[in-house]
């Protein structure tokens, strides 16, 4: 896994971990899970976009 992907993954894991550690933040479980799901979805979308752009550049 390239270093840039690891950095992006940590950018997702660290905030998500903080959200779970701060369980007393006043948000419901549904709100927290929605935030985490959105962050994971955005991160995965970014990874796929970068991978496709890299594949297109290598093939072109």
Protein Blocks (a to p, Z undefined) as FASTA:
>chain_A
ZZklmmmmmmmmmmmmmmmmmmmnopafklmmmmmmmmmmmmmmmmmmmmmmmmmmmmZZ
